[in-house]
Amino acid sequence: MKIIRFADSQGAVHYASRQTAGGSTKDLLIEGDIYGEYRVTDKVADVAKLLAPVDPRAILCIGLNYRKHAEEGKAPIPKFPVLFMKSPGAVQNPGDPIVLPKKLLSTQVDYECELAVIIGKQCKNVAKANALDYVLGYTCGNDVSARDWQKDFGGSQWCRGKTFDTFAPLGPVLVLKDEIPNPNALNIKTILNGETMQDWSTNDMIFDVPTLIEFLSGSTTLLPGTVIMTGTPHGVGVARDPKVFLKHGDSITVEIEKIGQLTNPVVDEAV
Ligand SMILES: NC(=O)N[C@@H](O)C(=O)O
Protein backbone atom coordinates (compact mmCIF):
# COMPACT_ATOMS: atom_id res chain seq x y z
CA MET A 1 0.00 0.00 0.00
CA LYS A 2 1.08 3.61 -0.66
CA ILE A 3 0.24 6.21 1.97
CA ILE A 4 0.12 9.97 1.50
CA ARG A 5 0.04 12.69 4.17
CA PHE A 6 -1.87 15.80 3.20
CA ALA A 7 -3.62 18.94 4.32
CA ASP A 8 -7.32 19.22 3.53
CA SER A 9 -9.07 22.43 2.45
CA GLN A 10 -9.43 23.41 6.14
CA GLY A 11 -5.72 22.93 6.69
CA ALA A 12 -6.17 19.84 8.83
CA VAL A 13 -3.53 17.10 8.31
CA HIS A 14 -4.53 13.51 7.49
CA TYR A 15 -3.25 10.30 5.91
CA ALA A 16 -4.79 8.51 2.96
CA SER A 17 -4.23 5.34 0.99
CA ARG A 18 -3.25 6.26 -2.59
CA GLN A 19 -4.71 3.70 -4.97
CA THR A 20 -3.78 3.76 -8.64
CA ALA A 21 -5.75 1.69 -11.14
CA GLY A 22 -5.99 2.04 -14.90
CA GLY A 23 -3.97 5.26 -14.76
CA SER A 24 -6.36 7.02 -12.38
CA THR A 25 -5.53 7.68 -8.75
CA LYS A 26 -7.93 7.59 -5.80
CA ASP A 27 -7.02 8.68 -2.25
CA LEU A 28 -9.06 7.00 0.50
CA LEU A 29 -8.97 8.54 3.96
CA ILE A 30 -7.16 6.62 6.70
CA GLU A 31 -8.58 6.71 10.22
CA GLY A 32 -6.36 5.84 13.16
CA ASP A 33 -2.61 5.88 13.73
CA ILE A 34 -0.30 4.73 10.89
CA TYR A 35 2.20 3.59 13.57
CA GLY A 36 -0.49 1.61 15.37
CA GLU A 37 -4.09 0.65 14.60
CA TYR A 38 -5.59 2.25 11.49
CA ARG A 39 -8.13 1.50 8.78
CA VAL A 40 -8.64 2.64 5.19
CA THR A 41 -12.15 4.08 4.88
CA ASP A 42 -14.20 4.40 1.68
CA LYS A 43 -14.20 8.19 2.08
CA VAL A 44 -12.43 10.00 -0.77
CA ALA A 45 -9.79 12.28 0.76
CA ASP A 46 -10.02 16.07 0.27
CA VAL A 47 -6.35 16.48 -0.71
CA ALA A 48 -5.74 20.22 -0.88
CA LYS A 49 -1.95 19.97 -0.39
CA LEU A 50 0.42 17.00 -0.51
CA LEU A 51 2.85 17.00 2.43
CA ALA A 52 6.01 15.07 3.28
CA PRO A 53 4.70 11.52 3.97
CA VAL A 54 5.80 11.64 7.63
CA ASP A 55 6.52 14.28 10.29
CA PRO A 56 9.81 12.77 11.52
CA ARG A 57 10.62 12.17 15.22
CA ALA A 58 14.28 12.28 14.19
CA ILE A 59 16.27 12.20 10.93
CA LEU A 60 19.34 9.97 11.15
CA CYS A 61 21.58 10.23 8.09
CA ILE A 62 24.31 7.90 6.86
CA GLY A 63 27.32 9.26 4.97
CA LEU A 64 29.70 7.56 2.56
CA ASN A 65 27.53 4.47 2.23
CA TYR A 66 28.24 3.90 -1.47
CA ARG A 67 31.76 2.91 -2.49
CA LYS A 68 31.95 5.04 -5.65
CA HIS A 69 30.65 8.10 -3.80
CA ALA A 70 33.33 7.74 -1.14
CA GLU A 71 35.89 7.39 -3.94
CA GLU A 72 34.68 10.46 -5.86
CA GLY A 73 35.02 12.43 -2.60
CA LYS A 74 38.48 10.95 -2.02
CA ALA A 75 37.21 9.64 1.33
CA PRO A 76 38.25 6.28 2.84
CA ILE A 77 35.68 3.45 2.86
CA PRO A 78 34.28 3.67 6.42
CA LYS A 79 34.66 0.76 8.88
CA PHE A 80 31.38 1.73 10.57
CA PRO A 81 28.35 3.65 9.22
CA VAL A 82 29.07 7.41 9.33
CA LEU A 83 26.18 9.03 11.23
CA PHE A 84 24.99 12.63 11.17
CA MET A 85 21.58 14.16 11.76
CA LYS A 86 19.19 16.68 10.25
CA SER A 87 16.65 18.70 12.21
CA PRO A 88 13.02 17.60 11.59
CA GLY A 89 12.52 21.32 10.91
CA ALA A 90 14.53 20.92 7.68
CA VAL A 91 11.85 18.71 6.10
CA GLN A 92 10.34 20.01 2.85
CA ASN A 93 7.19 18.80 1.12
CA PRO A 94 7.19 17.35 -2.38
CA GLY A 95 6.73 20.18 -4.88
CA ASP A 96 7.72 22.91 -2.42
CA PRO A 97 10.94 24.90 -2.92
CA ILE A 98 14.44 24.14 -1.73
CA VAL A 99 15.52 27.57 -0.52
CA LEU A 100 19.13 28.53 -1.22
CA PRO A 101 20.53 30.43 1.78
CA LYS A 102 21.62 34.00 1.20
CA LYS A 103 24.92 34.03 -0.67
CA LEU A 104 26.60 35.30 2.52
CA LEU A 105 25.76 31.98 4.07
CA SER A 106 26.39 29.47 1.26
CA THR A 107 27.24 29.35 -2.45
CA GLN A 108 27.71 25.56 -2.71
CA VAL A 109 24.32 23.86 -2.29
CA ASP A 110 24.33 20.30 -3.67
CA TYR A 111 21.83 17.47 -4.26
CA GLU A 112 21.96 13.86 -3.02
CA CYS A 113 19.34 11.23 -3.86
CA GLU A 114 18.70 8.86 -0.95
CA LEU A 115 16.41 5.99 0.02
CA ALA A 116 14.67 7.01 3.26
CA VAL A 117 13.55 4.29 5.68
CA ILE A 118 10.66 5.00 8.11
CA ILE A 119 10.74 3.13 11.41
CA GLY A 120 7.28 1.84 12.37
CA LYS A 121 7.87 0.20 15.75
CA GLN A 122 10.10 1.33 18.64
CA CYS A 123 13.27 -0.74 18.74
CA LYS A 124 16.62 -1.10 20.53
CA ASN A 125 19.41 -3.65 20.04
CA VAL A 126 17.75 -5.17 17.01
CA ALA A 127 19.47 -8.06 15.26
CA LYS A 128 20.03 -7.66 11.53
CA ALA A 129 17.89 -10.77 10.86
CA ASN A 130 14.77 -9.10 12.34
CA ALA A 131 15.55 -5.52 11.43
CA LEU A 132 12.98 -5.13 8.63
CA ASP A 133 10.24 -6.13 11.10
CA TYR A 134 10.59 -2.65 12.62
CA VAL A 135 10.27 -0.84 9.29
CA LEU A 136 6.97 0.79 8.32
CA GLY A 137 8.02 1.69 4.78
CA TYR A 138 10.15 3.75 2.42
CA THR A 139 10.16 7.06 0.60
CA CYS A 140 12.46 9.26 -1.51
CA GLY A 141 14.75 11.77 0.17
CA ASN A 142 17.08 14.53 -1.00
CA ASP A 143 20.01 15.10 1.37
CA VAL A 144 20.51 18.71 0.28
CA SER A 145 23.98 19.82 1.42
CA ALA A 146 25.79 23.16 1.72
CA ARG A 147 29.31 21.89 0.91
CA ASP A 148 31.05 25.02 2.15
CA TRP A 149 29.56 24.55 5.65
CA GLN A 150 30.12 20.81 5.46
CA LYS A 151 33.79 21.09 4.51
CA ASP A 152 35.21 24.54 5.31
CA PHE A 153 33.17 26.43 7.89
CA GLY A 154 31.71 23.61 10.03
CA GLY A 155 34.80 22.66 11.97
CA SER A 156 34.67 19.09 10.49
CA GLN A 157 31.07 18.81 11.75
CA TRP A 158 28.69 18.17 8.81
CA CYS A 159 25.52 19.10 10.68
CA ARG A 160 25.04 22.75 9.76
CA GLY A 161 25.71 22.11 6.07
CA LYS A 162 23.04 19.42 6.14
CA THR A 163 20.27 21.01 8.14
CA PHE A 164 19.33 24.39 6.71
CA ASP A 165 15.56 24.84 6.38
CA THR A 166 14.16 22.90 3.35
CA PHE A 167 17.34 20.74 3.11
CA ALA A 168 15.36 17.50 3.74
CA PRO A 169 12.73 17.06 1.03
CA LEU A 170 10.80 13.79 1.52
CA GLY A 171 8.10 12.13 -0.62
CA PRO A 172 5.97 11.87 -2.60
CA VAL A 173 4.44 8.79 -0.88
CA LEU A 174 5.25 6.33 1.90
CA VAL A 175 5.41 2.84 0.36
CA LEU A 176 4.68 0.20 2.97
CA LYS A 177 7.32 -2.54 3.24
CA ASP A 178 4.99 -5.22 1.84
CA GLU A 179 5.46 -3.59 -1.57
CA ILE A 180 9.28 -3.45 -1.19
CA PRO A 181 10.44 -6.80 0.26
CA ASN A 182 14.09 -5.92 -0.55
CA PRO A 183 15.05 -2.22 -0.13
CA ASN A 184 18.52 -3.06 -1.41
CA ALA A 185 17.41 -3.83 -4.95
CA LEU A 186 16.05 -0.50 -6.17
CA ASN A 187 17.22 1.82 -8.92
CA ILE A 188 17.83 5.34 -7.58
CA LYS A 189 18.30 8.51 -9.64
CA THR A 190 18.74 12.27 -9.48
CA ILE A 191 17.51 14.37 -12.42
CA LEU A 192 18.48 18.06 -12.57
CA ASN A 193 16.56 20.16 -15.10
CA GLY A 194 15.87 17.00 -17.10
CA GLU A 195 19.49 15.76 -17.01
CA THR A 196 20.31 12.54 -15.11
CA MET A 197 23.07 13.29 -12.58
CA GLN A 198 22.98 10.14 -10.43
CA ASP A 199 21.82 6.69 -11.60
CA TRP A 200 22.69 3.68 -9.48
CA SER A 201 21.25 0.88 -7.34
CA THR A 202 20.63 0.56 -3.60
CA ASN A 203 22.21 -2.90 -3.90
CA ASP A 204 25.59 -1.11 -3.83
CA MET A 205 25.24 0.18 -0.25
CA ILE A 206 28.30 -0.61 1.87
CA PHE A 207 25.99 -1.15 4.89
CA ASP A 208 22.58 -2.43 3.78
CA VAL A 209 19.29 -1.41 5.43
CA PRO A 210 19.13 -4.26 8.00
CA THR A 211 22.77 -3.59 8.98
CA LEU A 212 22.03 0.13 9.44
CA ILE A 213 19.05 -0.61 11.72
CA GLU A 214 21.13 -3.08 13.76
CA PHE A 215 23.97 -0.52 14.06
CA LEU A 216 21.77 2.49 14.93
CA SER A 217 19.51 0.62 17.37
CA GLY A 218 22.63 -0.70 19.12
CA SER A 219 23.20 2.76 20.62
CA THR A 220 19.92 4.62 20.14
CA THR A 221 16.30 3.66 20.72
CA LEU A 222 14.62 4.20 17.34
CA LEU A 223 11.17 5.70 17.89
CA PRO A 224 8.24 5.22 15.48
CA GLY A 225 8.49 7.99 12.86
CA THR A 226 12.28 8.00 12.85
CA VAL A 227 13.60 8.55 9.32
CA ILE A 228 16.91 6.97 8.26
CA MET A 229 18.46 8.54 5.12
CA THR A 230 20.70 5.74 3.87
CA GLY A 231 23.37 7.62 1.88
CA THR A 232 23.87 8.75 -1.70
CA PRO A 233 25.58 7.12 -4.70
CA HIS A 234 28.16 8.84 -6.91
CA GLY A 235 27.46 11.76 -9.23
CA VAL A 236 27.00 14.62 -6.74
CA GLY A 237 27.65 18.16 -7.96
CA VAL A 238 30.69 18.90 -5.82
CA ALA A 239 32.55 15.90 -7.29
CA ARG A 240 32.02 17.01 -10.89
CA ASP A 241 34.40 19.02 -13.05
CA PRO A 242 33.20 21.70 -13.39
CA LYS A 243 31.31 21.52 -10.10
CA VAL A 244 27.51 21.74 -10.33
CA PHE A 245 25.60 23.51 -7.54
CA LEU A 246 21.88 24.20 -7.30
CA LYS A 247 20.76 27.63 -8.51
CA HIS A 248 17.59 29.70 -8.56
CA GLY A 249 15.13 28.37 -11.14
CA ASP A 250 16.42 24.78 -11.11
CA SER A 251 14.11 21.75 -10.82
CA ILE A 252 15.56 18.74 -8.99
CA THR A 253 14.00 15.25 -8.94
CA VAL A 254 14.87 12.18 -6.89
CA GLU A 255 13.39 9.05 -8.47
CA ILE A 256 13.37 5.63 -6.82
CA GLU A 257 11.98 2.44 -8.36
CA LYS A 258 8.68 1.27 -6.75
CA ILE A 259 8.32 4.66 -4.94
CA GLY A 260 8.09 7.46 -7.53
CA GLN A 261 9.46 10.97 -8.13
CA LEU A 262 10.19 13.63 -5.51
CA THR A 263 10.49 16.93 -7.38
CA ASN A 264 11.34 20.31 -5.86
CA PRO A 265 11.95 23.70 -7.46
CA VAL A 266 14.98 25.67 -6.27
CA VAL A 267 14.73 29.33 -5.27
CA ASP A 268 16.97 31.96 -3.70
CA GLU A 269 16.15 32.98 -0.15
CA ALA A 270 14.24 36.24 -0.23
CA VAL A 271 16.58 39.01 0.96
N1 LIG B 1 29.53 13.84 0.97
C1 LIG B 1 28.44 13.65 1.67
O1 LIG B 1 27.94 14.51 2.35
N2 LIG B 1 27.89 12.45 1.55
C2 LIG B 1 26.84 11.97 2.34
O2 LIG B 1 25.79 12.76 2.59
C3 LIG B 1 26.43 10.67 1.74
O3 LIG B 1 25.22 10.45 1.56
O4 LIG B 1 27.32 9.89 1.48
The ligand as an SDF file (V2000), in Angstrom:
LIG
                    3D

  9  8  0  0  0  0  0  0  0  0999 V2000
   29.5340   13.8380    0.9740 N   0  0  0  0  0  0  0  0  0  0  0  0
   28.4360   13.6460    1.6730 C   0  0  0  0  0  0  0  0  0  0  0  0
   27.9390   14.5060    2.3490 O   0  0  0  0  0  0  0  0  0  0  0  0
   27.8940   12.4550    1.5490 N   0  0  0  0  0  0  0  0  0  0  0  0
   26.8370   11.9660    2.3350 C   0  0  0  0  0  0  0  0  0  0  0  0
   25.7920   12.7610    2.5910 O   0  0  0  0  0  0  0  0  0  0  0  0
   26.4250   10.6700    1.7390 C   0  0  0  0  0  0  0  0  0  0  0  0
   25.2220   10.4450    1.5590 O   0  0  0  0  0  0  0  0  0  0  0  0
   27.3180    9.8900    1.4780 O   0  0  0  0  0  0  0  0  0  0  0  0
  1  2  1  0
  2  3  2  0
  2  4  1  0
  4  5  1  0
  5  6  1  0
  5  7  1  0
  7  8  2  0
  7  9  1  0
M  END
$$$$
